[in-house]
Amino acid sequence: FVLASVSSLQAHGINGHIHVTAWAIDELDDPELVELFSNPMVLNAAHFGASFPDSGYAVGNNYGELAHWEPFIEAFIQKVKGDHPPPFSSEETRMKVAFVMGMAAHGLQDALFDTLFLEQIATYDGGTQDDADRGTDAFLFTDGHLEHRPEVWAPVDDLVETFQNSL
């Protein structure tokens, strides 16, 4: 998963996904969630999970499209719960939980962004989704908002098994 060299990912920009997820986590007030994300490794997993669905576009593979939506997210949740029943006490399990939360945040962001903005962009700017996706990342960069750059971490074995079982 090499994301550092990717500049044309889909669905409101990969940096947009990371940052919207990070900003949402910063606003949490539920004590259990605040505690979960107080671990930098767990927080990183959520941030990278938010970018993961678009990583498929970067490498020309359709796996990312599957990772955007509820059926895959639910299958991954069931896999994690089956392998590591609650309470999720180990750091690795918490990272998996945070990763899937990031993926779910990505799908929700796409649904909201596409529903609320794409028609407006087409109507008022004559733009397309590709314009909007790149534009989102461009203004985040230009306006100095790129403060989150997660390290690559993904539960690859769990993802591969879930993809295999989801096809």
N, CA, C and O of each residue as an XYZ file, in Angstrom:
668
protein
N       0.839     -1.182      0.000
C       0.000      0.000      0.000
C       0.883      1.244      0.000
O       1.218      1.770      1.061
N       1.244      1.695     -1.140
C       2.078      2.872     -1.245
C       1.180      4.053     -1.584
O       0.715      4.186     -2.716
N       0.945      4.898     -0.607
C       0.038      6.022     -0.814
C       0.774      7.334     -0.994
O       0.183      8.313     -1.450
N       2.038      7.376     -0.648
C       2.774      8.634     -0.718
C       2.877      9.162     -2.141
O       2.968     10.373     -2.341
N       2.866      8.283     -3.127
C       3.033      8.722     -4.508
C       1.710      8.877     -5.238
O       1.703      9.113     -6.447
N       0.612      8.753     -4.551
C      -0.691      8.792     -5.195
C      -1.208     10.221     -5.227
O      -1.233     10.911     -4.208
N      -1.619     10.652     -6.407
C      -2.144     12.012     -6.504
C      -3.545     12.080     -7.082
O      -4.142     13.156     -7.092
N      -4.092     10.967     -7.565
C      -5.384     11.068     -8.249
C      -6.386     10.037     -7.747
O      -7.047      9.372     -8.544
N      -6.499      9.904     -6.435
C      -7.459      8.960     -5.888
C      -8.865      9.528     -5.979
O      -9.061     10.734     -6.126
N      -9.834      8.633     -5.888
C     -11.227      9.007     -6.065
C     -11.896      9.293     -4.714
O     -11.387      8.937     -3.651
N     -13.041      9.943     -4.803
C     -13.991     10.062     -3.709
C     -13.583     11.042     -2.636
O     -13.335     10.651     -1.496
N     -13.516     12.198     -2.958
C     -13.271     13.440     -2.239
C     -11.860     13.590     -1.761
O     -11.600     14.395     -0.867
N     -10.944     12.852     -2.316
C      -9.527     13.040     -2.041
C      -9.064     12.262     -0.844
O      -9.699     12.293      0.211
N      -7.970     11.568     -0.996
C      -7.488     10.703      0.085
C      -7.131     11.512      1.320
O      -7.393     11.075      2.441
N      -6.534     12.687      1.131
C      -6.225     13.516      2.291
C      -7.494     14.029      2.942
O      -7.547     14.192      4.161
N      -8.508     14.284      2.145
C      -9.796     14.683      2.703
C     -10.351     13.614      3.628
O     -10.852     13.920      4.709
N     -10.262     12.361      3.204
C     -10.763     11.267      4.050
C      -9.994     11.177      5.359
O     -10.588     11.033      6.427
N      -8.691     11.260      5.273
C      -7.867     11.183      6.488
C      -8.224     12.324      7.429
O      -8.409     12.115      8.628
N      -8.318     13.523      6.885
C      -8.536     14.686      7.733
C      -9.944     14.775      8.297
O     -10.120     15.129      9.463
N     -10.939     14.461      7.498
C     -12.306     14.474      8.042
C     -12.428     13.448      9.168
O     -13.056     13.714     10.192
N     -11.827     12.283      8.973
C     -11.847     11.266     10.030
C     -11.106     11.760     11.267
O     -11.590     11.594     12.386
N      -9.946     12.359     11.077
C      -9.171     12.876     12.212
C      -9.945     13.964     12.952
O      -9.983     13.980     14.182
N     -10.559     14.868     12.196
C     -11.327     15.939     12.831
C     -12.520     15.384     13.599
O     -12.853     15.890     14.670
N     -13.169     14.348     13.066
C     -14.294     13.730     13.777
C     -13.817     13.070     15.075
O     -14.457     13.206     16.118
N     -12.697     12.360     15.003
C     -12.156     11.725     16.207
C     -11.818     12.779     17.260
O     -12.052     12.571     18.451
N     -11.271     13.903     16.821
C     -10.931     14.979     17.761
C     -12.153     15.518     18.497
O     -12.022     16.070     19.590
N     -13.338     15.365     17.911
C     -14.559     15.892     18.516
C     -15.295     14.879     19.391
O     -16.321     15.212     19.985
N     -14.792     13.660     19.480
C     -15.463     12.637     20.278
C     -15.499     13.035     21.748
O     -14.548     13.607     22.280
N     -16.620     12.718     22.390
C     -16.684     12.962     23.827
C     -17.068     11.710     24.619
O     -17.156     11.754     25.847
N     -17.294     10.607     23.926
C     -17.564      9.344     24.607
C     -16.266      8.862     25.255
O     -15.270      8.663     24.559
N     -16.263      8.671     26.583
C     -15.018      8.320     27.276
C     -14.330      7.060     26.735
O     -13.102      7.015     26.664
N     -15.105      6.040     26.355
C     -14.483      4.817     25.829
C     -13.792      5.067     24.495
O     -12.704      4.546     24.251
N     -14.421      5.863     23.629
C     -13.806      6.157     22.336
C     -12.607      7.088     22.492
O     -11.595      6.922     21.812
N     -12.721      8.057     23.378
C     -11.583      8.945     23.645
C     -10.402      8.126     24.136
O      -9.268      8.357     23.717
N     -10.659      7.171     25.023
C      -9.586      6.317     25.536
C      -9.019      5.439     24.425
O      -7.804      5.270     24.329
N      -9.890      4.878     23.584
C      -9.436      4.039     22.480
C      -8.451      4.797     21.597
O      -7.386      4.276     21.267
N      -8.796      6.002     21.220
C      -7.975      6.767     20.298
C      -6.844      7.532     20.975
O      -6.103      8.251     20.306
N      -6.699      7.389     22.297
C      -5.586      8.050     22.985
C      -4.262      7.351     22.696
O      -3.196      7.935     22.895
N      -4.321      6.113     22.230
C      -3.114      5.379     21.842
C      -2.722      5.813     20.427
O      -3.515      5.651     19.500
N      -1.526      6.355     20.241
C      -1.123      6.833     18.914
C      -1.158      5.750     17.825
O      -1.449      6.057     16.669
N      -0.870      4.504     18.171
C      -0.911      3.429     17.180
C      -2.348      3.156     16.734
O      -2.595      2.894     15.556
N      -3.276      3.217     17.659
C      -4.690      3.000     17.349
C      -5.209      4.165     16.507
O      -5.931      3.958     15.531
N      -4.845      5.375     16.884
C      -5.251      6.547     16.118
C      -4.704      6.473     14.694
O      -5.423      6.768     13.739
N      -3.453      6.087     14.545
C      -2.849      5.933     13.226
C      -3.628      4.906     12.402
O      -3.864      5.118     11.213
N      -4.025      3.799     13.023
C      -4.787      2.767     12.306
C      -6.104      3.321     11.785
O      -6.521      2.982     10.678
N      -6.764      4.164     12.564
C      -8.014      4.785     12.098
C      -7.749      5.716     10.922
O      -8.489      5.706      9.938
N      -6.701      6.514     11.025
C      -6.372      7.437      9.936
C      -6.031      6.670      8.661
O      -6.498      7.023      7.579
N      -5.218      5.624      8.787
C      -4.872      4.854      7.595
C      -6.088      4.088      7.068
O      -6.266      3.956      5.857
N      -6.922      3.586      7.979
C      -8.155      2.915      7.557
C      -9.037      3.839      6.737
O      -9.706      3.390      5.806
N      -9.046      5.126      7.071
C      -9.839      6.098      6.312
C      -9.310      6.272      4.897
O     -10.064      6.645      3.998
N      -8.045      6.013      4.689
C      -7.468      6.139      3.350
C      -7.530      4.830      2.563
O      -7.473      4.836      1.333
N      -7.646      3.719      3.271
C      -7.493      2.407      2.646
C      -8.410      2.139      1.457
O      -7.914      1.656      0.439
N      -9.714      2.418      1.514
C     -10.556      2.070      0.362
C     -10.077      2.671     -0.956
O     -10.230      2.046     -2.006
N      -9.506      3.863     -0.921
C      -9.030      4.469     -2.163
C      -7.678      3.931     -2.607
O      -7.242      4.217     -3.723
N      -7.012      3.167     -1.770
C      -5.702      2.626     -2.159
C      -5.824      1.663     -3.336
O      -4.864      1.492     -4.087
N      -6.962      1.043     -3.508
C      -7.160      0.156     -4.651
C      -7.048      0.887     -5.974
O      -6.519      0.345     -6.944
N      -7.550      2.131     -6.021
C      -7.435      2.918     -7.245
C      -5.971      3.208     -7.560
O      -5.567      3.231     -8.723
N      -5.188      3.428     -6.516
C      -3.779      3.789     -6.696
C      -2.991      2.683     -7.366
O      -2.046      2.950     -8.109
N      -3.373      1.441     -7.107
C      -2.641      0.310     -7.680
C      -3.415     -0.369     -8.803
O      -3.028     -1.439     -9.274
N      -4.511      0.257     -9.229
C      -5.281     -0.282    -10.348
C      -6.021     -1.567    -10.023
O      -6.176     -2.431    -10.886
N      -6.481     -1.700     -8.780
C      -7.171     -2.904     -8.355
C      -8.522     -2.525     -7.771
O      -8.624     -1.555     -7.020
N      -9.551     -3.277     -8.107
C     -10.907     -2.955     -7.686
C     -11.215     -3.338     -6.230
O     -12.337     -3.125     -5.772
N     -10.242     -3.899     -5.494
C     -10.537     -4.266     -4.103
C     -11.008     -3.055     -3.302
O     -11.840     -3.182     -2.403
N     -10.476     -1.892     -3.633
C     -10.849     -0.698     -2.891
C     -12.320     -0.375     -2.987
O     -12.911      0.108     -2.021
N     -12.926     -0.632     -4.136
C     -14.357     -0.351     -4.274
C     -15.161     -1.199     -3.297
O     -16.097     -0.699     -2.672
N     -14.810     -2.470     -3.160
C     -15.490     -3.329     -2.182
C     -15.353     -2.779     -0.763
O     -16.305     -2.802      0.018
N     -14.156     -2.283     -0.439
C     -13.869     -1.831      0.925
C     -14.619     -0.560      1.307
O     -14.603     -0.174      2.475
N     -15.268      0.093      0.365
C     -16.010      1.315      0.651
C     -17.336      1.069      1.366
O     -17.807      1.931      2.108
N     -17.938     -0.093      1.152
C     -19.369     -0.203      1.422
C     -19.715     -1.173      2.541
O     -18.905     -2.006      2.947
N     -20.949     -1.036      3.026
C     -21.426     -1.724      4.216
C     -21.241     -3.238      4.201
O     -20.840     -3.789      5.226
N     -21.508     -3.943      3.102
C     -21.350     -5.403      3.176
C     -19.922     -5.833      3.539
O     -19.736     -6.756      4.332
N     -18.928     -5.172      2.968
C     -17.550     -5.521      3.306
C     -17.224     -5.082      4.729
O     -16.608     -5.834      5.484
N     -17.629     -3.880      5.097
C     -17.369     -3.373      6.448
C     -17.973     -4.330      7.477
O     -17.317     -4.688      8.456
N     -19.207     -4.738      7.258
C     -19.870     -5.659      8.196
C     -19.144     -7.002      8.244
O     -18.969     -7.570      9.322
N     -18.722     -7.513      7.097
C     -17.983     -8.780      7.073
C     -16.666     -8.653      7.842
O     -16.271     -9.574      8.557
N     -15.994     -7.520      7.696
C     -14.736     -7.316      8.410
C     -14.984     -7.205      9.915
O     -14.228     -7.763     10.709
N     -16.032     -6.493     10.309
C     -16.383     -6.394     11.730
C     -16.629     -7.781     12.307
O     -16.127     -8.099     13.385
N     -17.400     -8.612     11.600
C     -17.691     -9.962     12.085
C     -16.412    -10.794     12.171
O     -16.268    -11.602     13.088
N     -15.493    -10.612     11.240
C     -14.211    -11.322     11.282
C     -13.433    -10.934     12.536
O     -12.936    -11.802     13.255
N     -13.328     -9.641     12.796
C     -12.585     -9.180     13.978
C     -13.260     -9.683     15.251
O     -12.585    -10.182     16.152
N     -14.576     -9.558     15.334
C     -15.286    -10.026     16.529
C     -15.170    -11.537     16.705
O     -15.086    -12.030     17.830
N     -15.165    -12.275     15.584
C     -15.027    -13.730     15.671
C     -13.641    -14.157     16.136
O     -13.499    -15.110     16.902
N     -12.626    -13.447     15.668
C     -11.251    -13.779     16.043
C     -10.849    -13.220     17.397
O     -10.023    -13.807     18.096
N     -11.429    -12.089     17.769
C     -11.056    -11.373     18.994
C     -12.323    -10.857     19.674
O     -12.633     -9.671     19.566
N     -13.056    -11.716     20.367
C     -14.312    -11.256     20.975
C     -14.086    -10.098     21.958
O     -13.040    -10.010     22.601
N     -15.077     -9.224     22.058
C     -14.959     -8.131     23.031
C     -14.772     -8.691     24.432
O     -15.230     -9.802     24.702
N     -14.123     -7.975     25.327
C     -13.639     -6.617     25.119
C     -12.351     -6.621     24.288
O     -11.541     -7.543     24.386
N     -12.185     -5.629     23.509
C     -11.022     -5.529     22.627
C      -9.869     -4.929     23.424
O      -9.658     -3.716     23.413
N      -9.128     -5.786     24.112
C      -8.143     -5.280     25.059
C      -6.723     -5.205     24.506
O      -5.937     -4.377     24.965
N      -6.374     -6.038     23.542
C      -5.000     -5.979     23.040
C      -4.846     -4.793     22.085
O      -5.805     -4.369     21.439
N      -3.638     -4.278     22.012
C      -3.385     -3.148     21.123
C      -3.668     -3.527     19.666
O      -4.249     -2.734     18.924
N      -3.263     -4.732     19.254
C      -3.488     -5.157     17.873
C      -4.984     -5.198     17.543
O      -5.397     -4.743     16.477
N      -5.784     -5.737     18.449
C      -7.228     -5.807     18.208
C      -7.821     -4.407     18.155
O      -8.668     -4.122     17.309
N      -7.385     -3.539     19.047
C      -7.874     -2.161     19.043
C      -7.501     -1.456     17.738
O      -8.264     -0.642     17.218
N      -6.321     -1.781     17.222
C      -5.912     -1.202     15.940
C      -6.823     -1.700     14.819
O      -7.181     -0.932     13.925
N      -7.196     -2.968     14.860
C      -8.110     -3.509     13.846
C      -9.474     -2.831     13.938
O     -10.075     -2.490     12.919
N      -9.956     -2.638     15.163
C     -11.241     -1.962     15.368
C     -11.164     -0.529     14.829
O     -12.082     -0.072     14.148
N     -10.087      0.167     15.127
C      -9.922      1.541     14.658
C      -9.800      1.580     13.132
O     -10.348      2.474     12.488
N      -9.088      0.617     12.559
C      -8.933      0.553     11.106
C     -10.292      0.418     10.430
O     -10.581      1.134      9.471
N     -11.123     -0.489     10.917
C     -12.439     -0.671     10.296
C     -13.325      0.553     10.539
O     -14.163      0.879      9.698
N     -13.155      1.227     11.661
C     -13.899      2.463     11.887
C     -13.478      3.529     10.869
O     -14.312      4.289     10.376
N     -12.184      3.575     10.561
C     -11.709      4.497      9.531
C     -12.284      4.163      8.167
O     -12.694      5.056      7.425
N     -12.317      2.850      7.828
C     -12.917      2.449      6.544
C     -14.391      2.836      6.497
O     -14.870      3.336      5.479
N     -15.104      2.610      7.582
C     -16.529      2.956      7.621
C     -16.722      4.469      7.490
O     -17.649      4.924      6.821
N     -15.851      5.237      8.126
C     -15.925      6.695      8.004
C     -15.720      7.113      6.549
O     -16.381      8.031      6.065
N     -14.817      6.446      5.863
C     -14.556      6.736      4.448
C     -15.829      6.549      3.618
O     -16.203      7.429      2.843
N     -16.484      5.413      3.780
C     -17.707      5.145      3.014
C     -18.798      6.147      3.312
O     -19.499      6.594      2.404
N     -18.950      6.507      4.578
C     -19.955      7.505      4.961
C     -19.621      8.859      4.337
O     -20.505      9.552      3.833
N     -18.348      9.229      4.375
C     -17.945     10.496      3.769
C     -18.250     10.508      2.274
O     -18.747     11.505      1.750
N     -17.956      9.410      1.587
C     -18.243      9.348      0.154
C     -19.727      9.517     -0.111
O     -20.123     10.283     -0.990
N     -20.542      8.810      0.643
C     -21.986      8.895      0.431
C     -22.480     10.325      0.648
O     -23.267     10.839     -0.147
N     -22.023     10.961      1.711
C     -22.446     12.338      1.994
C     -21.898     13.318      0.957
O     -22.634     14.155      0.433
N     -20.622     13.209      0.670
C     -20.000     14.127     -0.281
C     -20.654     14.014     -1.653
O     -21.015     15.015     -2.272
N     -20.797     12.780     -2.112
C     -21.371     12.578     -3.444
C     -22.815     13.082     -3.510
O     -23.218     13.695     -4.498
N     -23.583     12.823     -2.467
C     -24.982     13.224     -2.440
C     -25.141     14.736     -2.341
O     -25.992     15.317     -3.015
N     -24.334     15.371     -1.512
C     -24.505     16.797     -1.259
C     -23.788     17.700     -2.256
O     -24.264     18.795     -2.557
N     -22.643     17.247     -2.770
C     -21.809     18.172     -3.525
C     -21.671     17.898     -5.016
O     -21.496     18.843     -5.785
N     -21.741     16.665     -5.449
C     -21.445     16.396     -6.854
C     -22.414     17.086     -7.811
O     -21.993     17.630     -8.831
N     -23.693     17.068     -7.494
C     -24.651     17.756     -8.364
C     -24.400     19.264     -8.362
O     -24.514     19.922     -9.397
N     -24.060     19.800     -7.201
C     -23.772     21.239     -7.101
C     -22.523     21.599     -7.915
O     -22.492     22.631     -8.584
N     -21.516     20.759     -7.856
C     -20.279     20.994     -8.601
C     -20.562     20.962    -10.098
O     -20.058     21.798    -10.848
N     -21.370     19.997    -10.530
C     -21.719     19.903    -11.951
C     -22.547     21.106    -12.382
O     -22.310     21.672    -13.449
N     -23.510     21.497    -11.566
C     -24.415     22.591    -11.923
C     -23.703     23.942    -11.943
O     -23.833     24.701    -12.903
N     -22.963     24.237    -10.898
C     -22.405     25.581    -10.758
C     -20.988     25.741    -11.315
O     -20.589     26.843    -11.691
N     -20.234     24.652    -11.369
C     -18.849     24.746    -11.826
C     -18.589     23.973    -13.108
O     -17.517     24.088    -13.702
N     -19.570     23.185    -13.534
C     -19.355     22.343    -14.704
C     -18.305     21.276    -14.451
O     -17.686     20.765    -15.385
N     -18.110     20.945    -13.186
C     -17.063     19.995    -12.819
C     -17.574     18.581    -12.651
O     -18.777     18.321    -12.637
N     -16.623     17.681    -12.526
C     -16.911     16.256    -12.364
C     -16.413     15.791    -10.997
O     -15.829     16.562    -10.234
N     -16.655     14.527    -10.709
C     -16.158     13.970     -9.456
C     -14.634     14.032     -9.396
O     -14.067     14.325     -8.343
N     -13.972     13.760    -10.508
C     -12.508     13.835    -10.508
C     -12.033     15.245    -10.143
O     -11.065     15.399     -9.399
N     -12.708     16.266    -10.661
C     -12.353     17.645    -10.322
C     -12.535     17.890     -8.828
O     -11.683     18.493     -8.176
N     -13.649     17.417     -8.303
C     -13.949     17.629     -6.886
C     -12.959     16.898     -5.994
O     -12.495     17.447     -4.994
N     -12.633     15.656     -6.352
C     -11.720     14.863     -5.528
C     -10.347     15.525     -5.450
O      -9.794     15.706     -4.366
N      -9.814     15.877     -6.596
C      -8.498     16.521     -6.619
C      -8.570     17.910     -5.995
O      -7.637     18.350     -5.324
N      -9.671     18.584     -6.221
C      -9.841     19.922     -5.664
C      -9.864     19.926     -4.152
O      -9.305     20.825     -3.524
N     -10.507     18.929     -3.558
C     -10.543     18.839     -2.100
C      -9.132     18.714     -1.545
O      -8.755     19.435     -0.621
N      -8.358     17.802     -2.108
C      -6.986     17.643     -1.629
C      -6.162     18.896     -1.916
O      -5.304     19.268     -1.115
N      -6.410     19.542     -3.037
C      -5.646     20.745     -3.384
C      -5.881     21.866     -2.377
O      -4.931     22.517     -1.944
N      -7.147     22.098     -1.996
C      -7.356     23.196     -1.051
C      -6.852     22.834      0.337
O      -6.401     23.712      1.072
N      -6.919     21.556      0.716
C      -6.335     21.172      2.003
C      -4.833     21.465      2.021
O      -4.297     21.956      3.014
N      -4.172     21.159      0.918
C      -2.738     21.430      0.813
C      -2.465     22.932      0.777
O      -1.648     23.441      1.545
N      -3.154     23.635     -0.118
C      -2.921     25.068     -0.314
C      -3.204     25.864      0.952
O      -2.480     26.807      1.273
N      -4.262     25.484      1.674
C      -4.642     26.214      2.879
C      -3.896     25.735      4.125
O      -4.176     26.199      5.231
N      -2.954     24.817      3.954
C      -2.112     24.387      5.072
C      -2.790     23.473      6.075
O      -2.421     23.472      7.250
N      -3.769     22.700      5.644
C      -4.504     21.826      6.560
C      -3.999     20.381      6.590
O      -4.579     19.554      7.294
N      -2.948     20.057      5.857
C      -2.469     18.676      5.835
C      -1.568     18.411      7.040
O      -0.344     18.504      6.952
N      -2.196     18.082      8.152
C      -1.454     17.852      9.378
C      -1.354     16.369      9.741
O      -0.611     16.003     10.652
N      -2.093     15.520      9.040
C      -2.110     14.094      9.368
C      -1.534     13.299      8.203
O      -2.040     13.362      7.083
N      -0.484     12.560      8.477
C       0.128     11.682      7.479
C       0.360     10.335      8.146
O       1.427     10.090      8.709
N      -0.640      9.463      8.082
C      -0.507      8.195      8.808
C       0.580      7.293      8.222
O       0.856      7.294      7.022
N       1.171      6.537      9.117
C       2.087      5.474      8.705
C       1.247      4.332      8.140
O       0.111      4.113      8.562
N       1.816      3.614      7.191
C       1.109      2.484      6.595
C       0.960      1.386      7.638
O       1.947      0.884      8.175
N      -0.272      1.025      7.916
C      -0.582     -0.122      8.766
C      -1.948     -0.638      8.356
O      -2.923      0.113      8.330
N      -2.014     -1.889      8.045
C      -3.289     -2.523      7.710
C      -3.231     -3.979      8.146
O      -2.187     -4.618      8.018
N      -4.325     -4.510      8.656
C      -4.382     -5.929      9.014
C      -4.556     -6.772      7.748
O      -5.641     -7.278      7.461
N      -3.475     -6.906      7.014
C      -3.508     -7.473      5.663
C      -4.115     -8.875      5.634
O      -4.965     -9.155      4.789
N      -3.698     -9.751      6.532
C      -4.233    -11.116      6.516
C      -5.743    -11.124      6.707
O      -6.457    -11.861      6.027
N      -6.225    -10.306      7.629
C      -7.671    -10.219      7.868
C      -8.399     -9.633      6.654
O      -9.485    -10.085      6.292
N      -7.788     -8.628      6.035
C      -8.400     -8.031      4.847
C      -8.480     -9.035      3.708
O      -9.516     -9.160      3.054
N      -7.385     -9.750      3.470
C      -7.369    -10.729      2.378
C      -8.432    -11.790      2.613
O      -9.173    -12.134      1.692
N      -8.520    -12.310      3.819
C      -9.524    -13.336      4.115
C     -10.943    -12.779      3.922
O     -11.812    -13.461      3.378
N     -11.166    -11.561      4.362
C     -12.494    -10.959      4.217
C     -12.817    -10.726      2.741
O     -13.942    -10.969      2.306
N     -11.836    -10.257      1.974
C     -12.066    -10.096      0.528
C     -12.396    -11.443     -0.105
O     -13.338    -11.541     -0.892
N     -11.641    -12.470      0.223
C     -11.877    -13.799     -0.356
C     -13.275    -14.305     -0.029
O     -13.930    -14.918     -0.872
N     -13.727    -14.054      1.177
C     -15.051    -14.514      1.596
C     -16.177    -13.611      1.100
O     -17.347    -13.989      1.160
N     -15.834    -12.425      0.613
C     -16.852    -11.467      0.170
C     -17.114    -11.551     -1.326
O     -18.083    -10.969     -1.814
N     -16.282    -12.253     -2.049
C     -16.426    -12.299     -3.508
C     -17.385    -13.385     -3.944
O     -17.619    -13.559     -5.140
